[in-house]
């Protein structure tokens, strides 16, 4: 799907030749004398378009307009949430008609956040997964023209949003694929494909490399599967080589059965999504390839399957991490923190300015925050403020979670330096406290996307989060570096 930004007022929008013209209207809209404004004014006066946000008026073959179909979308006070709701309602209305070319016209100049939400919502609502479907219903929309009263101030925000959409959709693609179509080897090839872009390089470490690095925790998780592990290393170099990078570490468990601590069979199919963190890293690099910002970024993806077998790690086993710390594996279903801890130690070699790991880590975070906000953990006040700001600007929302030292008490054990689980209370926090042990040498944050990374039920599928948040954060770091 291609996007195009142009300067377009309602008078010129009347001449847009398209399958559907969406006009986004604020509650304080004042009708002008041009045909489209006059039509809108009459509809409002007659009460044909309610003032409630997300109200719609659908007009087929409107007289005097070049579009085949006109849809008026009420935004109310035009709050960001109302923009999203309005576009979502409009897309639900028009999607069954399978339009190919649509134009989206803002009757009032949007800010960058409203533009971002409108386009990401449109893309999400029109998305279709097709990879493993024999007779797929592909996305019908091929071209979207976005009209605003003055396009000049929004050129940069538009480019960033389009790149975010492409990154989000790459993340969705890989998270939605069945586990036999998204193995660690598949992910490695996807990363290598990204390295065809300027300033991106990729290195894939195999079992022998990981063994040589001493990543005993990562190796322990991979033992139960015949599928070979991959440790994927991506580099985007957009700044001077001496500038320290931002490092993103994405959990890449391509299928999580729970291992010997096996999960219940109900909804186990959804455990193909346990690599949403890895998928988000791929998505961010896709966006970086398009934007080419002046910053250095490293992506690390420890990827394997977590399966039960005669070789699998067992509850009570003690493994030695790359850091040298020993870990008692009390629950093999707490495997994400085991692969992440070794990748977090590996990140030290880049002397990073910041490290963020992204993982569908705990069911406890789903209970705490649902699917609305990702849980964010960090003891670094500067990073916390920057991530919160990026969360709001991207509307890829997060919520700051505690990291009090008292939460680590449950991780104590007599048989190793640390256990991989504590009790049920505060499970998302104790998981973060485990990871924190491996991050003393740099500013670190942890995003638990167990609730936000995918949707269950009727709308089952990956969300592509938190690509938008991470991209906004990285670009803000570029601005600060400048």
Secondary structure, DSSP 8 states (H G I E B T S, - for coil): -EEEEEE--HHHHTT--SSEEEEEE-TT----SSHHHHHHHHHHHHTSS-SSTT-EEEEES-TT-SSSEEEEEE-TT--HHHHHHHHHHHHHHHGGG--SEEEEEESS---HHHHHHHHHHHHHHH----TT-TT-------EEEEEES--GGGHHHHHHHHHHHHHHHHHHHHHHS-GGGS-HHHHHHHHHHHTTSTTEEEEEE-HHHHHHHT-HHHHHHHTT-SS--EEEEEEEE-S-TTS--EEEEE-EEEEE--TTS---STTGGGGGGGGHHHHHHHHHHHHHHHH--SSEEEEEEEEEEE--STTS--TTEEEE-TTS-EEEES-TT--HHHHHHHHHHHGGGG--SEEEEEE---HHHHHHHTTTSEEEE-S-HHHHHHHHHHHHHHT--EEEE---GGGGGGG--SSSSEES---STTHHHHHHHHHHTT-TTS-EEEEE-TTTSEE-GGG-EE--TTHHHHHHHHHHHHHHH-
